[in-house]
Amino acid sequence: MNSNIDPITFAVIKNGLDTIVDDMAYTVMRTARSPIVRDVLDYSATICDARGRILAQAKTVALHLGAVPDAVSAVMDEFSEDLFDGDVIVLNDPYAGGMHLPDIFMFKPIFHNQVLQGFAVVIAHHSDVGGRVPGSNASDSTEIFQEGLRIPPLKLYAAGRQDRSLFALLRKNVRLPDMLLGDLAAQLATCNVGERAFIALIKKHGADGLALYFNALLDYGERLTRQAICDWPNGRYEFTDYIDDDGFDQGPIPVVCAIDVMDDHLVVDFEGSSPQVKGAINCTLSYTKSSTYLGIRCALGREVPNNAGIYRCITITAPEGSILNPRMPAAVAARALTGYRVVDAVLGALAAVVPAQVMAAGEGGNTVVCIGGYEDGAKGQDQTPFILVDMINGAWGGRAGKDGIEGVTNPSQNMSNMPVETLEARYPIRVEEYALRPDSCGPGEHRGGLGLIRQYQLLADEAVLQLRADRADNPPYGLFGGGCAAPSRNILDPDGSAEALPSKVTRTLRGGEVIRHEQAGGGGYGDPLCRDPDRVAADVANEKISRAFAEEHFGVVMSPDGFAPDLDATESCRKSRK
């Protein structure tokens, strides 16, 4: 460390930045209007220095934040000589620094003594940004122009003055204008919180002194990352995972990852991955980078800070025109699904490098159920639009020494399942079932977590259903002898005709119709025949797995008169399997 850096001051500034971004995250939660932001927590917050380098990030949706460098670059390209105190810039265009249209970036440049010192940044998923379907998130769009209102880097406020034209344009082009403008106001309030705290830090330590410590903080992140990578064996490690399909053409769609460990540096190449596809699961290069950074970050120790110093140690390439680096006008609304598969592919490759740090595949990323339509307004008034965007977060895969967890966010998200009470109170929908899905775990010495079940009944006359799921044909993988999890399923009218639906579907729902989603579980880790029979029996007792599943996958025979394993029969069964 630089001899001019005092370690105590260094720790104070580092923790101060962490406190700022956590306060920003809580501000979004307290002030947002929409359930997708306030309850599901689909947002992120970070503080950058004057060069746009991430100094600290809140414990929010991690997959957003690795895309911030490209977004900052787009802002600086547009406004490098035209940034002033009180400016607020927004963007969502995937081909101009964004990821997909519902995710609106907001940047507030922070000035002190008329000198740019940093940026407060908040990203939030908005319930609707226009386009052909409610929610602006359909997987069956075929070009970006169908997906909603594209916002290049524009000033929402210029020197503190609201751009009335831009506000009017936003209000007229979305289905829930008050919701969108309310969430933008929450983002602005959060940027203001970050700005005030950042300026207080400058006043305490001085701008020049802080710049020195910011550089040291980024160098510290880089140094710890390189130290960790130096302990990894040099070589090339490859893994291929698959997406079921894009909703138009049959799959599978490969995501091919090769990681070269080169002393203290990683080169991650996605050559061989699928060309860009017709459906909206194409993933911008910025989001591919973000997903890759996240997967690698999961394999690093907790002591490594979450700042841009990590990025210096990793080079990422993906072929232009591929599903991971598409060309205009490819549709990208459902790009998160592909980002999750990038994380799975990266972790699959790293399993051969740091097996104790990597879990088997989780549920495949959240399932998105979007139901949008209109309710009758009061007499003489227009119909009232409603848009439910429900993101079902389910299960982790098994890990070294631990089972997967269920009913929890995928590691790449840090999101929450919407409470049933909130959902039913706000939307004309009844949730008929919300439960763990028995026998959905991948078997292993450490089994995967169970997937979730959500079953919805539409109470309005009609609505558009958009359902974005995956892992129906290519279930979550296990590691080191662990088995795959149960695949996902979508079912219309489960208690009647029980029509199986594809993993990605957009269709009209009629009043009273029921849609059921059964999520995949997490993959298993290690040989299932090595699992402690008492732990298998406990899962049977808790109705997480059936007796038949215990015997078929774990070789554990349950006693006929209770929930204890028959040890003699189990030993015989396992010997015959081996």
C-alpha positions as CSV (number, residue, x, y, z in Angstrom):
1,M,0.0,0.0,0.0
2,N,1.1,3.6,-0.7
3,S,3.1,4.9,2.2
4,N,0.9,8.0,2.1
5,I,-2.1,5.9,2.9
6,D,-3.0,5.7,6.5
7,P,-4.7,2.3,7.1
8,I,-7.1,3.6,9.7
9,T,-8.3,6.4,7.4
10,F,-8.4,3.9,4.6
11,A,-10.8,1.7,6.6
12,V,-12.9,4.6,7.7
13,I,-13.4,5.8,4.0
14,K,-14.1,2.3,2.8
15,N,-16.7,1.7,5.4
16,G,-18.1,5.2,4.9
17,L,-18.7,4.4,1.2
18,D,-20.3,1.1,2.1
19,T,-22.6,2.9,4.5
20,I,-23.5,5.5,1.8
21,V,-24.6,2.8,-0.7
22,D,-26.6,0.9,1.9
23,D,-28.4,4.0,2.9
24,M,-29.2,4.6,-0.8
25,A,-30.6,1.0,-1.0
26,Y,-32.9,1.6,1.9
27,T,-34.1,4.9,0.5
28,V,-35.2,3.2,-2.7
29,M,-37.1,0.6,-0.7
30,R,-38.8,3.2,1.4
31,T,-39.8,5.6,-1.3
32,A,-40.6,3.5,-4.5
33,R,-44.1,3.3,-5.7
34,S,-44.2,-0.1,-7.5
35,P,-44.2,-3.6,-5.9
36,I,-41.5,-4.7,-8.4
37,V,-39.1,-2.2,-6.8
38,R,-40.4,-1.8,-3.3
39,D,-41.3,-5.5,-2.5
40,V,-39.4,-7.6,-5.1
41,L,-36.3,-5.4,-4.7
42,D,-35.4,-5.3,-8.4
43,Y,-33.0,-2.3,-8.2
44,S,-29.4,-1.4,-7.5
45,A,-27.4,1.5,-6.1
46,T,-23.8,2.4,-6.3
47,I,-21.3,5.3,-6.0
48,C,-18.7,6.0,-8.6
49,D,-15.7,8.3,-8.7
50,A,-15.4,11.1,-11.3
51,R,-14.1,8.7,-13.9
52,G,-17.2,6.4,-13.4
53,R,-15.3,3.7,-11.6
54,I,-17.4,1.8,-9.0
55,L,-16.2,2.5,-5.5
56,A,-18.9,0.6,-3.6
57,Q,-22.1,-1.1,-4.3
58,A,-25.2,-1.8,-2.3
59,K,-26.3,-5.4,-1.5
60,T,-28.9,-5.3,-4.2
61,V,-29.2,-6.8,-7.7
62,A,-25.6,-7.6,-8.4
63,L,-26.2,-8.4,-12.1
64,H,-27.0,-4.7,-12.7
65,L,-23.8,-3.3,-11.5
66,G,-21.2,-4.9,-13.7
67,A,-23.0,-3.0,-16.6
68,V,-22.4,0.4,-14.9
69,P,-19.0,1.0,-16.6
70,D,-20.5,0.8,-20.1
71,A,-23.4,3.0,-19.1
72,V,-21.1,5.6,-17.5
73,S,-19.0,5.6,-20.7
74,A,-22.2,6.3,-22.7
75,V,-23.0,9.2,-20.4
76,M,-19.5,10.7,-20.6
77,D,-19.4,10.3,-24.4
78,E,-22.6,12.3,-24.6
79,F,-22.0,14.9,-21.9
80,S,-18.3,15.0,-21.1
81,E,-18.2,18.8,-21.5
82,D,-21.8,19.4,-20.6
83,L,-22.2,18.2,-17.0
84,F,-23.3,20.7,-14.3
85,D,-24.3,20.7,-10.7
86,G,-28.0,19.6,-10.5
87,D,-28.0,17.6,-13.7
88,V,-29.7,14.2,-13.6
89,I,-29.2,11.8,-16.6
90,V,-31.3,8.8,-17.4
91,L,-30.9,6.0,-20.0
92,N,-32.3,2.6,-20.8
93,D,-31.3,1.9,-24.4
94,P,-29.5,-1.4,-24.6
95,Y,-27.6,-0.2,-27.6
96,A,-26.5,3.0,-25.8
97,G,-25.2,1.7,-22.4
98,G,-28.4,0.1,-21.1
99,M,-29.4,-3.6,-20.5
100,H,-33.1,-3.8,-21.3
101,L,-35.8,-1.2,-21.5
102,P,-37.5,-1.7,-18.1
103,D,-34.2,-1.1,-16.3
104,I,-33.7,2.7,-16.2
105,F,-30.3,4.0,-15.1
106,M,-30.2,7.3,-13.3
107,F,-26.9,9.2,-12.8
108,K,-26.5,12.3,-10.7
109,P,-23.1,13.9,-11.1
110,I,-21.7,15.1,-7.8
111,F,-20.0,18.4,-7.7
112,H,-18.0,20.1,-5.0
113,N,-16.6,23.6,-5.5
114,Q,-17.8,23.3,-9.1
115,V,-15.6,20.3,-9.8
116,L,-17.0,16.9,-10.7
117,Q,-16.2,14.5,-7.9
118,G,-18.3,11.4,-8.6
119,F,-21.7,9.9,-9.5
120,A,-24.6,8.6,-7.5
121,V,-26.2,5.8,-9.6
122,V,-29.5,4.0,-9.2
123,I,-30.9,1.4,-11.5
124,A,-34.6,0.3,-11.1
125,H,-36.8,-2.1,-13.0
126,H,-39.9,-0.2,-14.0
127,S,-43.3,-1.9,-14.3
128,D,-43.9,-0.7,-17.8
129,V,-42.1,1.4,-20.4
130,G,-44.6,1.0,-23.2
131,G,-44.3,-1.3,-26.2
132,R,-46.5,-4.1,-27.6
133,V,-47.3,-5.8,-24.3
134,P,-47.9,-4.8,-20.7
135,G,-44.7,-4.9,-18.6
136,S,-42.5,-4.4,-21.7
137,N,-40.7,-7.7,-20.8
138,A,-42.0,-10.3,-23.3
139,S,-39.7,-13.0,-24.5
140,D,-41.5,-13.2,-27.9
141,S,-40.7,-9.8,-29.2
142,T,-38.5,-10.0,-32.3
143,E,-36.9,-6.5,-32.5
144,I,-36.0,-3.7,-30.0
145,F,-38.7,-1.4,-31.5
146,Q,-41.5,-3.6,-30.1
147,E,-40.2,-3.5,-26.6
148,G,-41.0,0.0,-25.4
149,L,-39.6,3.5,-25.2
150,R,-35.9,3.7,-25.8
151,I,-34.1,6.4,-23.9
152,P,-30.6,7.3,-24.9
153,P,-28.5,9.3,-22.4
154,L,-30.8,12.3,-21.7
155,K,-31.0,15.0,-19.0
156,L,-34.1,14.5,-16.9
157,Y,-33.0,17.6,-15.0
158,A,-30.6,20.2,-16.3
159,A,-28.9,22.3,-13.6
160,G,-31.8,21.4,-11.3
161,R,-34.5,22.3,-13.8
162,Q,-36.9,19.6,-14.9
163,D,-37.1,18.8,-18.6
164,R,-40.8,19.1,-19.1
165,S,-40.7,17.7,-22.6
166,L,-39.0,14.5,-21.5
167,F,-41.5,14.1,-18.6
168,A,-44.4,14.6,-21.0
169,L,-43.0,12.1,-23.4
170,L,-42.6,9.5,-20.7
171,R,-46.1,10.1,-19.3
172,K,-47.7,9.6,-22.7
173,N,-45.9,6.4,-23.7
174,V,-46.3,4.1,-20.7
175,R,-49.3,2.3,-19.3
176,L,-48.7,3.3,-15.7
177,P,-47.3,6.8,-15.8
178,D,-47.8,7.6,-12.2
179,M,-46.0,4.4,-11.2
180,L,-43.1,5.2,-13.5
181,L,-42.7,8.8,-12.5
182,G,-43.1,7.8,-8.8
183,D,-40.3,5.3,-9.1
184,L,-38.1,7.8,-11.0
185,A,-38.8,10.2,-8.1
186,A,-37.6,7.4,-5.7
187,Q,-34.4,7.0,-7.8
188,L,-33.8,10.8,-7.6
189,A,-34.4,10.9,-3.9
190,T,-31.9,8.1,-3.5
191,C,-29.3,9.9,-5.7
192,N,-29.8,13.0,-3.5
193,V,-29.1,10.9,-0.4
194,G,-25.9,9.5,-2.0
195,E,-24.9,13.0,-3.1
196,R,-25.2,14.6,0.3
197,A,-23.3,11.8,2.1
198,F,-20.6,11.8,-0.6
199,I,-20.1,15.6,-0.2
200,A,-19.9,15.2,3.6
201,L,-17.1,12.7,3.0
202,I,-15.3,15.2,0.8
203,K,-15.7,18.0,3.4
204,K,-14.2,15.8,6.0
205,H,-11.3,14.4,4.1
206,G,-10.7,16.9,1.3
207,A,-11.2,16.2,-2.4
208,D,-7.5,15.6,-3.1
209,G,-7.1,13.3,-0.2
210,L,-10.2,11.3,-1.1
211,A,-9.0,10.8,-4.7
212,L,-5.8,9.3,-3.3
213,Y,-7.8,6.9,-1.1
214,F,-10.2,6.1,-3.9
215,N,-7.3,5.0,-6.1
216,A,-5.9,3.0,-3.2
217,L,-9.3,1.3,-2.6
218,L,-9.5,0.2,-6.3
219,D,-5.9,-1.0,-6.1
220,Y,-6.8,-2.9,-3.0
221,G,-9.7,-4.7,-4.8
222,E,-7.4,-5.5,-7.7
223,R,-4.6,-6.7,-5.4
224,L,-6.8,-9.1,-3.4
225,T,-8.4,-10.4,-6.6
226,R,-5.0,-11.1,-8.2
227,Q,-3.8,-12.8,-5.0
228,A,-6.8,-15.1,-5.1
229,I,-6.3,-15.9,-8.8
230,C,-2.6,-16.7,-8.2
231,D,-3.7,-19.6,-6.0
232,W,-5.8,-21.1,-8.9
233,P,-4.1,-23.6,-11.2
234,N,-3.1,-22.2,-14.5
235,G,-4.9,-23.8,-17.5
236,R,-8.0,-23.6,-19.7
237,Y,-11.3,-24.6,-18.2
238,E,-14.5,-25.0,-20.3
239,F,-18.1,-25.6,-19.6
240,T,-21.3,-25.4,-21.8
241,D,-24.8,-24.9,-20.5
242,Y,-28.0,-24.6,-22.4
243,I,-31.1,-22.5,-22.7
244,D,-34.2,-24.5,-23.7
245,D,-35.2,-22.3,-26.7
246,D,-36.1,-18.7,-27.6
247,G,-39.8,-19.3,-27.9
248,F,-39.6,-19.5,-31.7
249,D,-37.0,-22.0,-32.7
250,Q,-36.3,-25.3,-31.1
251,G,-33.2,-25.5,-28.9
252,P,-31.1,-26.2,-27.1
253,I,-29.2,-22.8,-27.3
254,P,-25.6,-23.2,-26.1
255,V,-23.8,-20.8,-23.8
256,V,-20.1,-21.9,-24.2
257,C,-17.6,-20.5,-21.6
258,A,-13.9,-21.0,-21.6
259,I,-11.8,-19.5,-18.8
260,D,-8.0,-19.2,-19.1
261,V,-6.3,-18.8,-15.8
262,M,-3.0,-17.0,-16.5
263,D,-1.1,-16.4,-13.2
264,D,-3.0,-13.4,-11.8
265,H,-5.4,-12.7,-14.7
266,L,-8.4,-14.4,-16.2
267,V,-9.5,-14.4,-19.8
268,V,-13.1,-15.4,-20.3
269,D,-14.2,-16.2,-23.9
270,F,-17.7,-17.2,-25.1
271,E,-16.7,-18.2,-28.6
272,G,-18.9,-21.0,-29.8
273,S,-22.0,-19.7,-28.1
274,S,-25.2,-19.4,-30.1
275,P,-25.7,-16.7,-32.7
276,Q,-28.2,-14.1,-31.8
277,V,-31.8,-15.5,-31.8
278,K,-35.1,-14.3,-33.0
279,G,-36.7,-14.1,-29.6
280,A,-36.0,-11.5,-26.9
281,I,-33.4,-13.5,-24.9
282,N,-30.4,-11.9,-26.5
283,C,-28.0,-10.4,-24.0
284,T,-26.1,-7.2,-24.5
285,L,-22.3,-7.4,-24.1
286,S,-22.5,-5.1,-21.0
287,Y,-24.8,-7.6,-19.3
288,T,-22.7,-10.5,-20.4
289,K,-19.7,-8.8,-18.7
290,S,-21.8,-8.1,-15.6
291,S,-22.9,-11.8,-15.4
292,T,-19.3,-13.0,-15.8
293,Y,-17.9,-10.6,-13.2
294,L,-20.6,-11.9,-10.8
295,G,-19.9,-15.6,-11.4
296,I,-16.2,-15.0,-10.8
297,R,-16.9,-12.8,-7.7
298,C,-18.8,-15.7,-6.2
299,A,-15.6,-17.8,-6.3
300,L,-13.5,-15.1,-4.5
301,G,-13.3,-14.6,-0.8
302,R,-15.5,-12.4,1.2
303,E,-12.6,-10.0,2.0
304,V,-12.4,-8.9,-1.7
305,P,-14.3,-5.5,-1.9
306,N,-17.0,-5.1,-4.5
307,N,-15.4,-2.3,-6.6
308,A,-14.1,-1.8,-10.1
309,G,-10.6,-3.0,-9.1
310,I,-11.9,-6.6,-9.7
311,Y,-12.6,-5.8,-13.3
312,R,-9.0,-5.0,-14.0
313,C,-8.1,-8.7,-13.5
314,I,-10.6,-10.1,-16.0
315,T,-10.8,-9.8,-19.8
316,I,-14.1,-10.9,-21.4
317,T,-14.9,-11.5,-25.0
318,A,-18.0,-12.6,-26.8
319,P,-18.5,-12.9,-30.6
320,E,-20.3,-10.0,-32.2
321,G,-23.7,-11.1,-33.5
322,S,-24.0,-13.8,-30.9
323,I,-26.7,-14.2,-28.2
324,L,-24.2,-12.7,-25.8
325,N,-23.3,-9.7,-28.0
326,P,-26.2,-9.0,-30.4
327,R,-26.4,-6.5,-33.2
328,M,-29.2,-4.0,-33.6
329,P,-32.2,-4.4,-33.8
330,A,-32.2,-7.7,-31.8
331,A,-34.8,-7.9,-29.0
332,V,-33.4,-8.1,-25.5
333,A,-36.3,-7.7,-23.1
334,A,-35.8,-11.2,-21.5
335,R,-32.1,-10.9,-21.5
336,A,-31.9,-11.7,-17.8
337,L,-32.5,-15.4,-18.5
338,T,-29.4,-15.6,-20.7
339,G,-27.4,-13.7,-18.1
340,Y,-28.4,-16.3,-15.5
341,R,-27.1,-19.0,-17.9
342,V,-23.9,-17.1,-18.3
343,V,-23.5,-17.2,-14.5
344,D,-24.2,-21.0,-14.5
345,A,-21.7,-21.6,-17.3
346,V,-19.0,-19.5,-15.6
347,L,-19.5,-21.4,-12.3
348,G,-19.5,-24.7,-14.1
349,A,-16.1,-23.9,-15.6
350,L,-14.8,-22.7,-12.2
351,A,-16.0,-25.9,-10.5
352,A,-12.8,-27.5,-11.8
353,V,-10.7,-24.7,-10.5
354,V,-12.1,-24.0,-7.0
355,P,-14.6,-26.8,-6.3
356,A,-15.1,-25.8,-2.6
357,Q,-16.2,-22.3,-3.7
358,V,-18.8,-23.3,-6.3
359,M,-22.3,-24.6,-6.0
360,A,-24.3,-26.8,-8.4
361,A,-26.7,-24.9,-10.6
362,G,-29.7,-23.2,-9.0
363,E,-33.2,-23.0,-10.3
364,G,-32.0,-21.3,-13.5
365,G,-32.7,-17.7,-12.4
366,N,-36.1,-16.3,-11.5
367,T,-39.2,-17.0,-13.4
368,V,-41.1,-13.9,-14.5
369,V,-44.9,-14.1,-14.6
370,C,-46.4,-10.9,-16.0
371,I,-50.2,-10.5,-16.1
372,G,-51.5,-7.2,-17.5
373,G,-54.9,-5.9,-18.5
374,Y,-57.6,-3.5,-17.5
375,E,-60.2,-3.3,-14.8
376,D,-63.4,-1.4,-15.1
377,G,-63.1,2.2,-13.8
378,A,-65.7,4.1,-11.9
379,K,-68.9,5.1,-13.8
380,G,-68.0,7.4,-16.7
381,Q,-64.2,6.9,-16.3
382,D,-61.7,5.1,-18.4
383,Q,-60.7,1.5,-17.6
384,T,-57.8,1.2,-15.1
385,P,-54.7,-0.6,-16.3
386,F,-53.0,-3.2,-14.0
387,I,-49.6,-4.9,-14.6
388,L,-48.4,-7.6,-12.3
389,V,-44.7,-8.4,-12.7
390,D,-44.0,-11.3,-10.4
391,M,-40.5,-12.7,-10.2
392,I,-40.3,-16.1,-8.5
393,N,-37.0,-16.7,-6.8
394,G,-36.5,-20.3,-5.8
395,A,-33.5,-22.5,-5.0
396,W,-29.7,-22.8,-4.7
397,G,-27.8,-25.9,-5.8
398,G,-25.9,-28.1,-3.4
399,R,-22.6,-26.9,-2.1
400,A,-19.4,-28.4,-0.6
401,G,-20.6,-29.4,2.9
402,K,-24.1,-27.9,2.6
403,D,-27.4,-28.5,1.0
404,G,-28.9,-26.0,-1.3
405,I,-31.3,-23.5,0.1
406,E,-34.9,-23.1,-1.0
407,G,-37.3,-20.2,-1.1
408,V,-34.4,-17.9,-1.6
409,T,-33.1,-15.6,-4.3
410,N,-30.7,-16.8,-6.9
411,P,-27.1,-15.6,-5.9
412,S,-27.1,-13.3,-8.9
413,Q,-30.2,-11.3,-7.8
414,N,-30.5,-10.5,-4.1
415,M,-34.3,-10.1,-4.8
416,S,-37.4,-11.1,-2.8
417,N,-40.6,-13.0,-3.6
418,M,-43.6,-10.7,-3.6
419,P,-45.8,-11.5,-0.6
420,V,-49.1,-13.1,-1.6
421,E,-51.0,-10.5,0.5
422,T,-49.4,-7.6,-1.4
423,L,-50.1,-9.3,-4.7
424,E,-53.8,-10.0,-4.0
425,A,-54.4,-6.6,-2.5
426,R,-53.1,-4.8,-5.6
427,Y,-54.1,-6.9,-8.5
428,P,-57.3,-8.8,-9.7
429,I,-55.5,-12.1,-9.1
430,R,-55.9,-14.9,-6.5
431,V,-52.9,-16.9,-5.6
432,E,-54.2,-20.5,-5.1
433,E,-51.0,-22.1,-4.1
434,Y,-47.5,-20.9,-3.1
435,A,-45.4,-23.8,-1.9
436,L,-42.2,-25.8,-2.1
437,R,-42.2,-28.4,-4.8
438,P,-41.6,-31.9,-3.4
439,D,-39.0,-34.1,-5.1
440,S,-37.7,-31.2,-7.2
441,C,-34.2,-31.2,-5.7
442,G,-31.2,-32.6,-7.4
443,P,-29.9,-35.6,-5.5
444,G,-26.4,-35.5,-4.0
445,E,-24.4,-36.0,-0.9
446,H,-25.6,-32.4,-0.5
447,R,-28.9,-32.1,-2.3
448,G,-30.1,-29.1,-4.1
449,G,-32.9,-26.8,-2.8
450,L,-36.5,-27.3,-3.8
451,G,-38.1,-25.3,-6.4
452,L,-41.3,-23.2,-5.8
453,I,-44.9,-23.5,-7.0
454,R,-47.0,-20.5,-7.7
455,Q,-50.6,-20.9,-9.0
456,Y,-52.6,-17.9,-10.1
457,Q,-56.3,-17.4,-11.0
458,L,-57.3,-14.3,-13.0
459,L,-60.2,-12.4,-11.5
460,A,-60.5,-9.8,-14.2
461,D,-62.3,-10.4,-17.5
462,E,-59.2,-10.7,-19.6
463,A,-55.4,-10.1,-19.5
464,V,-52.2,-10.8,-21.3
465,L,-50.0,-13.4,-19.8
466,Q,-46.2,-13.3,-20.4
467,L,-44.4,-16.2,-18.8
468,R,-40.6,-16.4,-19.0
469,A,-39.1,-19.5,-17.6
470,D,-36.5,-22.0,-18.6
471,R,-34.9,-25.3,-17.4
472,A,-37.8,-27.4,-18.8
473,D,-35.7,-29.3,-21.3
474,N,-32.2,-28.7,-19.8
475,P,-32.6,-29.0,-16.0
476,P,-30.1,-27.5,-13.5
477,Y,-26.9,-29.5,-13.5
478,G,-25.3,-31.3,-10.6
479,L,-21.6,-31.4,-9.7
480,F,-19.1,-34.1,-8.7
481,G,-21.6,-36.9,-9.1
482,G,-24.7,-35.0,-8.0
483,G,-27.8,-35.3,-10.1
484,C,-29.8,-32.8,-12.1
485,A,-32.8,-31.2,-10.5
486,A,-36.4,-31.7,-11.7
487,P,-37.2,-29.6,-14.8
488,S,-39.7,-26.7,-14.6
489,R,-43.3,-26.9,-15.9
490,N,-46.0,-24.5,-16.9
491,I,-49.6,-25.7,-16.8
492,L,-52.8,-24.0,-17.8
493,D,-56.0,-25.2,-16.0
494,P,-54.1,-27.7,-13.8
495,D,-57.3,-29.0,-12.2
496,G,-59.0,-29.5,-15.5
497,S,-57.6,-30.1,-18.9
498,A,-54.1,-29.5,-17.6
499,E,-52.6,-28.1,-20.8
500,A,-48.8,-28.1,-20.8
501,L,-47.4,-24.7,-21.9
502,P,-43.9,-24.0,-23.3
503,S,-41.3,-22.4,-21.0
504,K,-41.8,-19.1,-22.8
505,V,-45.3,-18.0,-23.7
506,T,-47.4,-14.9,-24.4
507,R,-51.1,-15.5,-24.6
508,T,-54.5,-14.2,-23.6
509,L,-55.9,-15.3,-20.2
510,R,-59.7,-15.3,-19.7
511,G,-61.4,-14.5,-16.4
512,G,-61.3,-17.5,-14.1
513,E,-58.4,-19.2,-15.9
514,V,-55.6,-20.6,-13.8
515,I,-51.9,-20.7,-14.6
516,R,-49.5,-22.8,-12.6
517,H,-45.7,-22.6,-12.6
518,E,-43.6,-25.4,-11.1
519,Q,-40.0,-24.2,-10.8
520,A,-36.9,-26.3,-11.2
521,G,-35.0,-27.1,-8.1
522,G,-31.2,-26.9,-7.5
523,G,-28.7,-29.5,-8.7
524,G,-27.0,-31.9,-6.3
525,Y,-23.4,-31.8,-5.2
526,G,-21.5,-35.1,-4.6
527,D,-22.5,-38.8,-4.8
528,P,-26.2,-39.2,-3.6
529,L,-25.3,-42.6,-2.2
530,C,-23.0,-41.0,0.3
531,R,-25.7,-38.9,1.8
532,D,-26.4,-39.5,5.5
533,P,-29.5,-41.7,5.6
534,D,-30.7,-39.8,8.6
535,R,-30.7,-36.6,6.6
536,V,-32.6,-38.3,3.8
537,A,-35.1,-39.5,6.4
538,A,-35.5,-35.9,7.8
539,D,-36.3,-34.7,4.3
540,V,-39.0,-37.4,4.0
541,A,-40.4,-36.5,7.4
542,N,-40.6,-32.8,6.3
543,E,-42.3,-33.9,3.0
544,K,-39.5,-32.4,0.9
545,I,-39.0,-35.7,-0.8
546,S,-41.1,-38.8,-1.0
547,R,-40.2,-42.3,0.1
548,A,-40.0,-43.4,-3.5
549,F,-37.6,-40.5,-4.3
550,A,-35.4,-41.4,-1.3
551,E,-35.0,-45.0,-2.5
552,E,-34.6,-44.2,-6.2
553,H,-32.1,-41.4,-5.9
554,F,-30.4,-41.9,-2.5
555,G,-30.6,-45.6,-2.1
556,V,-32.3,-45.1,1.3
557,V,-35.1,-47.5,2.2
558,M,-37.5,-46.1,4.8
559,S,-38.9,-48.4,7.5
560,P,-42.6,-49.2,6.8
561,D,-43.8,-48.0,10.2
562,G,-42.3,-44.6,10.5
563,F,-39.8,-42.0,9.2
564,A,-36.6,-43.8,10.2
565,P,-34.3,-45.4,7.6
566,D,-34.1,-49.2,7.5
567,L,-30.3,-49.3,7.7
568,D,-29.9,-53.0,6.7
569,A,-32.1,-52.5,3.6
570,T,-30.4,-49.2,2.8
571,E,-27.0,-50.8,3.0
572,S,-28.1,-53.6,0.7
573,C,-29.7,-51.2,-1.7
574,R,-26.6,-49.0,-1.9
575,K,-24.3,-51.9,-2.4
576,S,-26.4,-53.1,-5.4
577,R,-26.2,-49.5,-6.9
578,K,-22.5,-49.3,-6.6
